[in-house]
Amino acid sequence: MKRTDKAATGMAALTPRERDVIGYVAAGKPNKVIALELGISMRTIETHRARIFHKMGVRNAVELVRRVYAPAGAVTELLLLEPVAGLDGEAPRHPDPGRDLSGRYARAQD
């Protein structure tokens, strides 16, 4: 069975508790926090996550979130903080003006 086929049938195969856990995983919550909030053991959360990943045909939480929340066939676009050079005639600027685009602080000019 292809990975895409698993994803299509994966959501239907999830238990209600596994669907609860997906919400926490998508929010970036660690297993310990999920366990405390749901009132179950951390080991149970680990088991739920493993079963969710298997049913959804993913290997990690990032793939899971993309599979659950991105529409089928959607192209993920990059979020640009500043315009790209050439599109508006200006060079891109780093959000921190004290740093250059490589992330290093610019040297003071004498």
N, C-alpha and C positions, 0 to 999 in steps of 0.2 A: 504494500500500500504506500502511495506517495505521501510525502510530508503535507502537501496541500490537501489531499483527501482526508488525512488525519485531522487537520485543522477544521475542515468543514463539518465533520461528524463529531469532533472533539467537544464542542460546546454542548451539544445535545447529550453527550455521554457523561457530563459532569454531574456530580451530586449537588444538592443545595448547599452543603457545607463547603464543597470545593469552589462553588461560585462565590461564596462569602470570602474565602481565602484569596481568590483572584483580585478582589477589590483592594485588599490590604497589600498584596504584592505589587499591584499597579501603583499604589500610593508610596511605594518604597519602604514600607514598614519592615523591620527585621523580624525574624521568626519569634524571638522572645516577646516582642510587643504584641504581635498577632495572637500568640498563645495567651498572654495575660488578658487581652481585650475580649477574646472569645471564651475564656475560661477553660481552656484545654491545655494539655502538655505540649511542650516544645517539640517533642518527638512526634506527636500526632500531626503538628503543623508540617514538619519535615516530610512525613509520609504523604500528607495531602499535596504538598508542592510537587513531590516526585510523581505522584499519580496524575496531577494536572499537566505537568510537562510531558509525560508520556502520552496522555490522551490528546493533547493539543499538538503533538509532534514538534515540540520546541526543546532547546537545550538550556535556555537560561531565561531569567525574568525579562530581559529586554526584548527577546524574541516573543515572549508571551504577550507582553503589552502591545507590541506592534501587531501581532496576529489578532488580538481581541479588539483593539480600538481603531486600527486602520482598515478602511473599507477594502474589499477585495479588488486587486488590480491598481490600488492607489500608488502614486509615485510620491515618495517622501522627499520634500524640498528642504533645503538648508535655510535657516533663518539668518539673514545677514543683518548685522548691526549697523553697518554703514554701506553706502553705495559701492559697487564694484568699479574699479578703475575702467574707464572706457565706456561705461554705460551713460554717465552724465558728464564726462569730461574731467572729473575730479579723481584724485587718488583716494583710496580708502583710508580712513583714519581709525586709529586704535581708540577704544573707549577711554583709556587712561592716557591723557596727552603727555605725561611724563615718560611714557614708554614708547619704543618704536614697535613696528609690527612683529618683530621677533620676540617681544616680551621683555627685552632688556631695557633698562633705564638709559635714556640718552645722556651723553656726557655734556656737562656745562660748557658752553662756548666762552672763551676768554675775550 
